[in-house]
Amino acid sequence: MGGVFAFATPFWADNSTIPMPLFRAVFALFWAMVIPVSVSFAQNAAPAAAKNDKSPVFVRDVKFAQTALGGQVNKWNRMQVELMAGDNPDPKALNKKWVDKVKVTVTQVYKTASKKPEDWNYYRASATVLTIEANQPRSVLFYLPGDIVKRDVLHKEPDYYYVQLEVAGNEAPIFDAKGALIPTQVRAVHKDIATKAAFDAAKDASDRGVVNTPGILRPQYLITYFDSPVVPSSPEFIREDVPTR
């Protein structure tokens, strides 16, 4: 046989010089060796993929509000990320009912009059939770200053958003190995970018856009004004804005 597929023909497929009974025996032996190895790899890989799809902390809910901080003239935009934790899977954990060092990174995307994503407004901020108790929801808050909200004519809720979590330095997956949104991460991603392709495109644009707006979106511990309505129960934070000794 000629053509472009000739180079892909396995060497053992040419049995013109091998007697048929011997060829069949060699063929059977070949598959007897290959198939168990393939199955073994598949069995070993499956649990690993399932394990990687699980995170001890997930985003339970995301809410948006406009609030007049400390009597400021222009209302600020507040993003509330409600977290929920399960038992700590780390065998070295001091207490299995607590999960430590949970980094929460939020990204907000506001469209402008332009149809080009590079012309839109992108904001990003992070906060690291010191520790969170299992089955006790806690909220992490992020704020956009009222003057920015008024200047850029920003609505209460961004057009798109997503939340990324890291637990003890390990990033929590948002999509599984097949590219499907993990059920516990549904609230972590805006519904319009809930597919892998749409999310990747949004993240790529955001990664480039947030370099123009550092420090504008702020975690709650950088806010010095009193908030109203009442702030929901929040965890303690590792302050990354001050030096440590």
Secondary structure, DSSP 8 states (H G I E B T S, - for coil): --STTGGGS-GGG--TTS-HHHHHHHHHHHHHHHHHHHHHHHHHHHHHHHHHT--SEEEEEEEEEEE-GGG-SS-EEEEEEEEEE-----TT-S-TTEEEEEEEEEEEEE--SSS-GGGSEEEEEEEEEEEEETT--EEEEEEE-HHHHHHTT--SS-SEEEEEEEETTEE--SB-TTS-B-GGGGGGB-GGG-SHHHHHHHHHHHHHHGGGSTTTSEEGGG--S--SS-------EE-SSS---
